Structures are given as C-alpha cells and as structure tokens.
Amino acid sequence: MEWLSRAIDGAREVATQPLLRLMAMTVGFGLTLSVSTYCLLGDRFFGYGQSQLSAIFSAGAAITILIQLLVFPKLVDLFGENLTASGGLLMLSAGLSGLSFVRLQPFHFMFYLLNRAGSAIADTSTVTLVSRTSENQAQRSRNLGFIQSARALARVISPISMGWLFERSVGMTIAPGGLPYLLAATFALAISPVPLLLARSRGDDDDEFDDATLAFGADAE
C-alpha cells in the first residue's frame, strides 16, 4: 500500500497552499467585521460616534502590533507554528461569537480585543506556514503573493456581503445583527484543525507536537 500512502501525501502537498489561502481569507473577513461592519454594529446598538469608533479601532490596532511583535514569537517557541495558528483561529472564532451575542460592556469590548488578538496570531501564523511549506525561494515568493491576493479578495467582497448580512439580521430576536459574525466564527472554528493537519502531512513536526503537549501539560499543572 505504499503507493496509496504516497498518493495521500501528494494530495496533502497539493492542498497545503490553497488551505493556507483559505485561512488568509478567513482572517480577512474577520478584519472587515472588526472595522467596516463594526461601524454599523457600534452605531446601531451602542450609539458609537466617530470618536468612540476611532478609539476602539486604535485599541485593536495596538493589540495587533503588540501580539505580532512580542507575543507571537514566544507562542511559536512554546507551541510551534501549527498549534499557534490553530489557537489563533479558535481565538478569532470565540471573539467573533462574543461580538454577536454579548452586548454588555465591558465584556463586549473584551471580546473585540480577543477577536483582534486571534486575528493577529492567525494572520502571522499563516505567513509563517507559507514560508515553511514552500520548497524554495521562488515558490515562497509566489505563494506569499497568492496570500496577498487572497487577503485582497476578502477585502473586496466582504464589506458588501457582511454589510448585507448585518442588515438582514438586525431584526433577529437572538444576536440581532450578529449573523455575519456568527457565520465567520463558525468558519474559523471549522478550519482551525487545518494547521495541525498540515503539520501531520509534512511529517517533520513530531517534536513540535511533543513540545506543545508538554507545554500545555505544564500550564495545566
């Protein structure tokens, strides 16, 4: 059955970059929900004006920078790129879910920051995984270009689609206006195992999984 194993490994290698581009698009949708769509949500349900929204967005940007510069390298050292990426997607999913259901302050704002932190981790992890899974410099440059295109595509289609979903869900009795956030959260949750599957397919991350398990076990104790 060696041929079957090679075929499965080959299929995984072919699917790796498209799956990473899907992760990049998911983060892109989350960013739209954190900025343009959030303007609609903040105005409709909290009465936020320009000054309040600017302060919230500035806080989100600050969290993103701090996470990417200070926290992300330490997370990778502890858990590896793949587990860190999965954790970022889970944080993104939890943050978006909280934005749709929780409207009591300061808990709503805390979920906003959790969403931005998860987005920063998942986004940086995606770029790292693209570099790690590219065989050479030319392939790496091409794959990173595709990642940029995936982000741009998300930025093009998400403001209109998410805004439309928001307006259609404003009248919902549960999580009014939260439909786009719930859909994006569900999708982020659904693809959160992808980085771990990619690690298995590369076959060179057994130590990473062992180290991550030990680290989680140490934290639990």
N, C-alpha and C positions, 0 to 999 in steps of 0.2 A: 504493500500500500504506500510505498514511498512516493509514487507519482501523485497520489491524492494529497499527501502532505505538502508536496511542492506546489501543487495547484492551489491549495488553500493559502499557502504563504504568498504565492504570486498574486492572488486576488486581494489579499490584505495590503500588499505593497501598492497595488493599483488604486485601492480605495483610500489610502492614507491621506494624500493631499486633498482630494475632494472633501473628506470628512473634516479636515482642518479648516478648509474654506467655509464649510458649513458652521463650524464653531465661530469663525470670524464674523459671519453674517449674524449669528445669534447675538453676539456681543454688540454688533452694530444696531440691531433692533433695540436692545436694552438701553443703549445710549440715547436713541431717539425718544424712548419712553421716559428717560431721565431728564430730557431737555424740552424738546418741542411739544410733545404730548403732555408733559408735566405742566407746562404753561396752562393748558386747558384745564387739567385737573385742579391745579392750585387756584386758578381763578374761579372755577365753578364751585368748589366745595370748601375752600378756605378763604376766599376773597383776597388772595395774594395780588399785590400790585407789582410794578416793575422792581421796586427796591427790595421787596421780600424775595422775589424770584432770583434776583441777582445775587443776593446773599446766599441763598440755598445752592445755586449753581457754583458759586465761588467755593463754598464749603466742599461740594462734591469734587471739584477740580483739585482742591488741596489734598483731599483724601486720596485721589487717584495718584498724584505725584508722590506723596509720602509712601504709599503702598509700593509703587513701582521702583522707587529709589532705595527704600530702606527695608521694607518688609519682604518683598518678593524674593530677593536673593537668599535671605535666611530660610524662607519656606522651602526653596529649592534644595538648599543644603540639607535640610531636615528630611524632606519627604520625596524629593525628586521632581522633575518637571511634570510627569504624567499625573501623579497623585495631586500635585498642586493645582494643575489645570482642572481636574475633576472637582476639587474643593472650591475653586473659583466659580465654576458653573453652578454648583449647589448653592453657594452664597448669592449668586445672581438670581437664581430661582427663588430663594427664600425672600430676598429683598423685594423683588417684583410682586410676589404674592402678598407680602405685608403691605405694600403700597395700595393694592387693590382692596384689601379687607380692613386694614387698620386706619382709622381716620382720627384717632385720639392722639393729640400731641402730649409729650414729645416722642411718643412711640412711632408715630408715622415718620417723623424726621429720622429716627434711628434706622428704620427700615430703608429709607432713602440712602443713607450713608452705607448701609450694608450692601445695597444694590450696587452702588458706585465702587465699593471695595472689591466685590466679587467680579465686577466688570473689568477692573484694573488687573486683577490676578489672572482672569481667564484670557484677556487680550494679550498680556505679556507672555503668558504660557504658550499661547498659540504660535506666536512668532518664534519662541524658543524651540518648540517642537518642529516647526517647519525647517529651521536650520539643522536640527539634529537628524531629521529624517531625509534630508537631501544628500545625495551621494557626492556631489562635487559643487564647486563654486558656481558654475554656470546653471546647474539645476537649482541651487539655492536662490540665485538671483531671480530666476523665472518663477519659482514657487512663491517667493516673497512678493513679486509683482502681482501674482494671482490673488494673494491675500489682500493686497491693497485694492484690487478691483472688486473683490467680494465685499470689503468694507464700504466702498463707494456705492456699489449696487444697493446695499442695505440702506445707506443714507438717502438714496434716490427714491426708493419705493416705500420706505417705512413711514415717513411723515404723513403721506396721504392715506395709506392703508390704516395706520394706527389711529390717526385722527378720525377717520370714518368709523372705525370700530368703537372708539370712545363715544362719539355722538350717538351711535346706535344703542349703547349700553347705559347711557345716563339714567334712563328710567327704570333700570333694574332695581328690584327690592333688596337684593343681596349684592354687595360690592358695586354700587352704581358707578358707572364709568370705568369699571375695572376690567372689562373684557379683554382689551389689548394686553394689559399687564398679566392677566391670568394665562392667556394663550402663550405669551413669550416665556412666562415662568414654567409652564408645562413643557415647552420645547427645550428650554435649558436643562430642565430635570431629565428629560428623555435622552439627551445626548451627553449627559455628564459621565456615563461609563466609557465613552469613546476614547478618551486619552489612556485609560487603563487597558483597553483592548489593543490600542496601538502599541503600548509597551510590550504586551504579550507577543504581538506579531513581530516586533523587532528581535525578540529573543535575547536581548543584551541587557535587560533591566531586572534580572532576578535579584541582584544585590540591592537595587533601588527599592524593590518591594519589601525585601527583608528589612532594610534600614527604616523604611516608612513604618512597617509594622512595629518595630522596636520602639520607634519614636512615639507612636500613638500609645503603645502599651505603657511607656514611661509616663506620658501625660496622664493616662487614666489612673495610674497608681498614685 
